[in-house]
Amino acid sequence: MKVFLVAGEKSGDALGGKLIHALRARLGGALEVAGVGGEAMAREGLISLFPLEDVAVNGFVAVAARLSKLVARIAQTAQACAAWKPDVLVIIDAPDFTHRVARRVRAVAPNIPIVDYVSPSVWAWRPRRAPAMRAYVDRVLALFPFEPAAHERLGGPPCEFVGHPLVEHLDELRPNATEEGLRAGDPPLVLLMPGSRASEIARLMPVFGQALRRTAMVGRALDVALPAVPHLENAIREEIRSWPVKPDVVVGERPKLGVIRRARAALAASGTATLELALAGVPMVVAYKVSPIEELAKYFITVNSIVLPNLILGENVVPEFLQRDCEPKMLARALHTMIEGGPERDRQIAAFARLPGLLAPAGKTPSQAAADAVIATATS
């Protein structure tokens, strides 16, 4: 079976790597892969057409700034896919890039079935994308349990829930008995997680630093850790040079998981990190800021939270502070509550305990369910 996979950023690369591994477990040596990916997919045997960094951009402003290069890479990827004649094309998240590839492939090679692994957030904004996808997507693999109903309601392509791959790593996220003791001890460990993109670091780090200073002034002594992705480590270290309370910067996945397991509370940017924290049982405060142009998107958002655990649980247990509300005084007050305890902290912990059961299909891991759906699409 020939599977052409197209990821557009690091999170999609991680999903693609797990998917290739699960496909190989099902198909053995009868699997060939090609396409676009990063390090995780390369470890599973994919030779990328070009570096993932060429297309790993997000947001209106960033996309506009690199539009010519993106257009060239879209055309290159679609042409390579059509020429290779795979049994199935799998596009993975990053719709600004991957969906444009899919549309071009459908136009020049309409017989290639196309699977979209990770639904765009049609349930949150731009719902008209759902019916438009029917023209170039044959099957959507959803990470979240509420998404199939959303696609059915909006007239999108057939959509099935395959689960979120983070539930495959609960043992790495959950604290052992020693780490549980450290969570309850003094001084408490607080996490700052300002995001994994340069734009997020630039907008959120100054606010997080001021919120941390306020929190330290009114509470007990704190230990603070800041997990960083390698390509932003230098920018983060430069930013914290002037902070009166300096976090310990930890780089890499294993160190990040280590501090998550010991953390008592967290201040985090909206994104996948909030789901990691929730599965680890870490109470949190969520904040986010975008550019003034991107802020206009709020008028088209149709959900009452942008925090993933809130959306999955169906209740807003995690406080969120967006745009003008993302300011030090409000963040510090909410974070202090999460550190010291009380009904709001207890409510989060109780709600987070329900998440694993909501994020995995019965009888399979999410990656296995995704692999089975890809094989079924290729052979139908």
N, C-alpha and C positions, 0 to 999 in steps of 0.2 A: 504494500500500500504506500502510495506517495502522498505525503502531507506537506503542504506549503503553509508555513506559519508566519504571521506578521505581527510583531509587537512594536509598540511605539514609545515605550518608556520603561523604566526599571521595574515597576510593579508588574507590568505585562510580561516582561522578561522572566520574572520569578514564576508567574503562572504558566508561561510557556515551557519553562524547564520542567516543572512538575507534570505538565500534560505530556510532554515527550517521554518522560520516564514511565508514566502510566501506560502510554501507547505501546512502548517497547515491552513492558511486562505482559501486555495482551498479545502482541504480534511477534515478539522476538525479532529474529533477523529479517522478517518480511516487511520491515518498516524502513522507508527512506524519508528523510526530512530535508527541507530547504526553506529559505526565506530570510527574514530580518529579525534579529534578536541581539541579546547582550550576553553577559558572562554565564548566566544560569542556563540559557539555551545552548550555548557553546559547550558547556560541560556535558550536555546530553547529545552532542554530535552535530549540532547545526553550525554550518559555516555561513555567517551573515553576509548578505550582499554588500553591506557597508556598516560603519559603526553606528550603533544605536543612538549615540549622542547627536548625530546629524538630524534626527527627527524628534528627539525627546524635548519638546517644547509645549508649554501649556499657557492658556490665557490669550485673550484677543491681541494684546500688545505684543507679546512674544512671538505669536504666530505671524503677525503682520511684519515684524522686523526680519523674519527669516523666510518670507513667503517664497522667494524665487528658488531657494535651495529645497524647500519642502516640495514644491511643484515638480522639480526635477527628480527627486527621490520617489515621489508617488508614481510618476511615469515609469521610472526604471523598475520599480517593484512590480507594477502591474504587467509590464512587458515580460519580465523574467518569469512570473507566475504562469502567464498564458503560454509561453514557450516551453516551460517544463511539463505542462499538461498533468497537474496532480489529480489525484482522486478526490481531493477536497482541499479547499482553502480555509484556514482558520485565522480570522483576524482577532486580535486580543487587545481590548480596551483602546485607549487613545484615539477616540473617533475622529479627531481633526485630521489624523493621518490615515488610520486603517480603513475608515469608511470610504474615503476617496479612492484608496486602492481597490476596495471591493467593487465600487461602482465602475471603475475602468475595466476590471477583469470581467464583470458581468457583460459589459458592452462588447468586448472583443472575444470572449470565450464563454458564452452563456451556458454551456453544458457543465461547467465546473461548479459543483455545489459549494455554498459558502456558509460557514458557521461563524457567528459572532460570539466570542467568549468574553463575557462581561457586558451586560446591557448598559447602554447609555442611560443617564438618569432622566428618562422620559417621564417618569412619575413625579419629578421635581420641577422641571421646566422644559420648554420647547416640546410639548407633547406631540406636535405634528411630526416629529422625527419618527415616531413609531410606525404610522402607516406608510411613510416614505421608505422605510427600511425594507418593506415587503418586496420592493423592486430589485433588491440586490442581496438580501440575506434570506437564507432558507431556514435557519434555525438559530435561536438565541439561547445561550447557556447562561443562566442567571446565578449570581452569587448569593442573592438575598431572597428570602421566601415570599416576599410580597410582590416580586417583579412579574411572575407569569400572569397574575390577575391584572396587573397594570397594562401589560401588552394586550391582553384579551380585551380589556375595556377600551383601549385606545386604538385598536385595530392594527396592532403590530404583527410581526411574523410569529410563527409558533415559538413558544418560549417555555423552557423547562428549568426548574430549580436543580442545580447540581451541588450547591453548597459552597461555603467559603473555605479556601485552603488553610486559613489560620487555625481551624479546629483540628487540623492534622498535627498541630504543634502545641497542644495544651500542656503536655509534660514539660516543655521548655518555658512556658509562660507562667505556670502555676508554682508558687513557692513551696519548698519543703518545710519540715517542722522548724529547722534552724532559721530559715529565711522568714517564716511567719513570726518568730520571736523578734527578729530584727525590725520587722514592720511595726511592731507594737512598742519597741524600745525607744530610748533617748540617746542621742538626738535623732529625730525622725528624718528619713531620707525623702526629699522632695525632688521630683523630676521636672525638668523643663524640656518640652519637646516642640520647638518652634517650626518644625517642618523640614522637608528635604529638598526644597527648591530655593535658589538664590533669592528670588523675589519674596518668598516667605520670611527668610532670614532677615532681609533688609527691613521689612515692615514690622515684624513681630519682635525681634530681639530687643530693641530699645524699650519697648513697652514691657516685655517680660522682665527685663533687668530692673526697671523701676518698681514693678509689682513685687519682685523678690525682695528688694530693699525694704519696701513697706511691710511686707510679711515678716521679715526678720526683726524689724523694729518693734512690732507689737506682740510677737510670740516668743517661744523659747528658742534656744539655739537650733540651727538646722544644718543638716548635711544636704548638699544639692548636687545633682548629677545632670549632665546635659548630653544625651546621646547625639552623635553627629555622624552624618555620612561623610566618607573620606574627602570628596571633592569640595566640601564646604568647611572642613575643619579649620583651615587658616582664617577664613572670614569670621568664623565664630570666635576663635581665640583672639582675634584683633578686637572684636566688639566687646568682649568681656574684660579686656585690659583695664578699663576705667570703672568697672563695677565694684562697689564696696563689698558686696557679697559675691564671691567668685565660685561658680559651679565647677565641679570636676568634669572635664570633657572626656567622654568615652567614645571610642571610634570602633565600628565594626558590629556585626550582628550578635556575636556571643557576649561581648561586654554589655551591649544594650539589653539583652534578655536578662543578664545578671542583675542589673540595677532595677529593671522592671519588677523582678521577683521580690526585691527587698523594699520597694518604694511604699511609703505610706500614702502619698497623694501626688497628683501631677497637675501641671498647667500645660496644656497641649494645644497645638494648632488642629483645626478640623481636618480630618483625613483618616487614613487607615490606622495611624497610630492610636486613635481613640478606641478602635476595635481591639487592638492588641492590649491596651490598658484594661479595657472592660473584661476581656477574657481572663486576664491575670488578676482580676478583682481589685484593681487600683482605683479608688475614687478620684474624680478629676474635675477640672474646670476647663472649658474649651473656649478658645478665642480665635478670631480670624479677621484679617483685613485684606482688601484687594484695592486695586487702583480705582480712581474716580470713574474711569470709563467702564471698567468691569463691574463697578457697583450698580450700574444701570440694570444689570441682569436681575437684581432683586425684585424688580417690578413684574417679572415673569415667573418667579418661583412659586410653586403651588403646594409646597409642604411647609409644616410649621416648625421644622427643625432641620439643620444641616449636619447634625451629629449622627453618625451611623448607628451607634448603640440605641439612641432614642428612636430612630426610624424602625429598627428591627424589633425593638421591644414594644413599640406602639405607645410609648409614654415618655414624656420629657423629664427623665430623671437626672440628666447631666445639664448643668447650667451652661449657657453659651452667651458669649459677649462678642458682638459683631460690629465692625466698622467704628462708629462713634462711641459705642459702648465698650469697645476694646481699649480700655484706659486703665492705668495702674491702680487707682484707688478701688475701683469696682472689682478688678481681678484679685487684688490682695485680700479684700474682705471675703470673697468667695473661697479663695484658696485656704485662708486661715480656718474657715469652717470645716473644710475637708481634712485638714491636718488634725485639728483638735477633737473632732468627732461630734456626734449628735444625730438627730433624725434624718437630716439630708444625706449625711455620709452613709448611715445605715440603710437608707432607701436605695442608694446606688448599689451597695454591695449585694443586697437581696435581689435586686433586678438583674445584676450581672450574672448571678448564678444560673439564670434561665437561658442565657445566650447559647451555650454549646448545643443544647437540644433544638434550638431554632436554626442553626447554621449548618447542619449536616443532613444529607438524605439518609434514609434508612438502609442499613446493610452495606454501605460503600463509603469509601473516603470521597471527598469532593473531586479529587484528581481522577479517581477511578470512574466516577460517574461522568465526568467530562470526557474522558477517553472513550467510554462506551457510546456516548452520544455522537462523538466525532466519527467513530467507526460505523455506527448505524447510518449516519448521513452519507458517508462515502459509499456505502454498499446498497443503499435503498434505490 
